[in-house]
């Protein structure tokens, strides 16, 4: 086992007990309370971070409010916003290995994969958003104003920054999700208060250091660590916040949406998923099996758009399931610092127990485990699991498990596949594996999900909007759609 050596900077960052950034100051919680962070691969404590109070969150929002209303940031020109984002992305590139190691230690994922994917995608996204800073446009309009027929007018529409953004992110991709919020906010001229997930704040705190180093004015980016029930709730309820953006569970997202409406706070919600992977009879079955395995087992299945429901045309069902089970059985589990490991631990003992309960539920209902179905420690490991002989209405099929558990069901024809794929409260992503482009193009508009991938799964690009139908959320991340969600439209009419 070749365990990677931690960088001295990684060890030093953890050992100094990172603090929160509010305005220009790195601070402890107002009442001095802290909360422990753990390494999911061992269960051991990594360090402690501040447990923010309501007053801490209020101070952070006030700092962001002042930076938006009164600081030089409010007068920053598009070119300057573009260049600052490029500088931040360059600093992240410089510290990519450090960021990946922090992500590995705090989240459990592979450090090598985190550096190649999580960190690099975050960098690429910031650079993409930097380009939009100089391309935010309004429009001029020829108006009639029928009640004033003898007058002349000049009219135009401005697109302006929405203001103070409260951002709350999940623990499965802590750095990447933070940058999905930060990029469009900084490109448009907003200010941000970020509340990272309780379990995984380390890369957000390092990101805050890099924002300072890049030269952003004080208060433009603030990070408060703490629990969702206290810090997250305080941010959600704060009337000085102009926009809330949340990535996480549907249950929490629905509550945030209700609270946002009380203050008429703008909101985008990227929530849960139960994404179908559809394998048609004409597909390259070897590629489809490998792709379906990756779709569910990548990041330990802790992916909102994971391909957690597999539908295979009946005549190939047994063979495809057997191939996926073979891939799962060959996977090596262990610490994300070991580059030879295929799958790391789940995020916490609580998540391990949640996933295990679903597997036991399947056993109790008479489902068949084609592979996996075991958990072990130290750390929070669950072996990749494939379950068959499950009814479409079973909780295993209808509910988000958020772990390395795949449920597989056969289908008879195209119409049957579409019916099963859409029979879900979620609509985040879906994939079709087929070489029949006519069939693919028939199916795409009939699948109710925000993304449809063909012969791949969870393939993301900064230019493509990402978000969901139904219970998978409101609004979109990435692409120009993100710019629209971080701005307001202002109509201007001048009587000449």
C-alpha positions, 0 to 999 in steps of 0.5 A: 500500500503506497500512502501519499506523504502529506505536504508540510503545508497540509499538516500545518493547516490542520494543526493550527486549528483554522478559524473563520473569515469575517470581513478582514478578520480570522476569528473564533466563534463569539462564544468560543465553541468549537466542533471536531472534524474527523478523517472518514478513513480512520474515524480519528479526529483531524482538528477543530473549527469554530462553531459559529453562533447566530451573532457570528453569522449576522456579523458576516452578513453585515460585512458582506452587506457593507462590502457590496454597498460601500466598499471599492468592490461596488465600483469594481469594473468588469475587467477587474472582476475578470482579472481577480477571478483569474488570479484566484484560479491561478492560486488554486492551481499553485496549491492544487495538491494541498487542496486535494489533500485537505479534501481527502482528509476531510471528506475521505475521497481519493486525493489523486482523484480530487486533484485531477477532478474536484480541484481542476474542475473548480479551477476551470469553472472559475476561469470560465466564469471570469470570461463572463464578467466582461460579457454581462449585457443589457439591451435597449428597447424601442417603447410605445408608452401608449398613454403618452403618445406625443412624448419621446423616450429612451429606454434600456434594460440593465443587468445588475448584481443581485447583492449579498449571496448566502451560500450553503454547500454539501459535503460530497464535493466541498471545494467544487460546490463552493466554487460553483457559488463563488464564481458567478457571484464574484463575476457579477459583483456580488458578495458572499457568505459561505457556510460549508457543510458541518463535516467538510469546511477545510477547503472552504477555509483554505479557499478564503485564504486564497481569496484574500491573497488574490486581493479581493476587498475585505468582506467580499468573501466570508466563511462561517463554520458551524452546524446547519441548525444554527449557522445555516439557519441564521444565514437562511433567515437573515433579511440582509441576504439578497440571494440564497444558493443551496446544494444539499438534500431535498428535505433541507432545500424545501425548508430553505425555499419556504424561508426564502419566500418569507423574505422574498429572497432570491433562491436557487436549490440544487437538491437530491437525485435518483438518476436512471441509467438506461441500457438499450439492447443495441448498446456496447454492453461492455462500455455500458456496464463499465459506465454504469458502475462508474455512475454509481460507485464514483465518489462512493456513490455520494453524488447527487446525480449518481446513476443509482437506478439501472434499467437494462433491456431484458435480454441483456439484463443478467449479463450486464448485472453480472459484469457490474458485480464483477467490477464491484467485487474487484474494487479496492477499498481504503484510504484516499491517500493510497493512489491504488484504492478504487473507493474510499469511505463514506463521509461519516458513521451516520451516513454509513449507518443510513446506507446500511439500513437501506441494504438491510431493508432490501434483504428483509424485503426479499431482494437479491444482492448480486454483490456487496452488502457489507460494511467494515472499519475502522473508518466508514466503509461500505462495499459496492452493492448491486441489488436486483429483484426489487419492485419499482415502488420499493424505497430502494428505488424511490428514495435517495440513498447517497451511497454505493448502492445500485438497484437494477430492474429489467425493461421490455421496450423503449416505452417501458424504459421511459415509464420507469425512468420517469417514475421518480420524484426526482429529475436531476440526471439520466443517461442512455446507453445506445448506438441508435441515435434515432431512438436516443433523440426520441427519448431525450425530450421525454426524460424529465431531468435537467441533464441527459447524458448519452453513452456517458454519465455525470459528464459536466462542463462549465458551459452546460447548466446543471440542475433538476426537474421536480424534487431535484431543485430550482434554478441552475448552476454553471453556464450563462444560466448562473449569471442570470441567477446572480443578477437582477433586471432593471428597466429604465425609461427616460422621457426626453 
